[in-house]
Amino acid sequence: MAKRLSKRSIIGIVCAVLVVLVVGALGFAGNFLFDFALNPHASYTMSDMMGEGSVDGLETVSPAQDEAYAAEAATWFENTRESTSLVAADGTELAGWFVAAATDAGTSHDYAVVCHGYTGEPSEMAKYAYHFNQLGMNTLLPAARGHERNIDTGYITMGWDDSVDLVQWVNQIVARDPQARIMLFGVSMGGAEVMMASGRDLPSNVKLIIEDCGYTSVWDEFALQLDNVFGLPSFPLLNTAELVCRVRAGYGFEEASAVDMLAKATVPMLFIHGTADTFVPFSMLDEVYDACASSEKEKLVVDNAGHGQSASTNPDLYWSTVDDFIARYMGTA
């Protein structure tokens, strides 16, 4: 006759089944969130939601004057850009765009490396590159991993692995032009990327870094958007998604910290943020500024500017501040 299970055994079995179910559910949720945010080939992504206008804090209404300038810059970029590439440290071939300086004074040794935002592409940075090009600077616009022509290079790394690639892009410039004087510039994820690069082994050719509305860390930004998009707390879903990211992409959300890297920065830095930014909260400006160890640093606050809209909201203040900072450390403006 079969032995009956004790009450304790039944409870143990039920608990074990529940644990398996919970772990399985968390694993499924973690993989879903990873794909949603970082896999450009997923069936439904954060990029899709942003394109549908379903994500708060991304209103992008620009003044007509700015739209005209942006259109002029887009035409310039389309007509003058040249394809360029880099073989990264891990063997991945990465693509970017280069526009030589428009100058009558001969070859320019001044360079602006311009980094785009999350789910964006280099062409979206045309108005910034156009401005720098008119100052007599060569402009390099690398595409981040998982974006534009690099969409098949792997998962999106939110600026973290891109910051390693950025140092290599810089070294490639210096190898071709040892006299190069280089500025790093980025908006949103590109801003985080240049901040993350600030604490890496940059050559002395890098004279300054300008970041516009970059986030403190990937963890902080994802925690905010998990609440913004899904109305969910960080624990335990973000912890699970971070574990998935470590397994599938090789980095962690907390590890990918602009704040930590800024603690090692030595290059002069300008930090820009709009007071109406809720996608990357305005409060992050003071966090990254205070974390920066550079002896030369400034911040620009643009009133009423939303995410990535500082140059459009107050172009006179924006460009006069940027140009003055460039002139001080590169002498190009």
Disulfide bonds with the S-S distance in Angstrom:
none
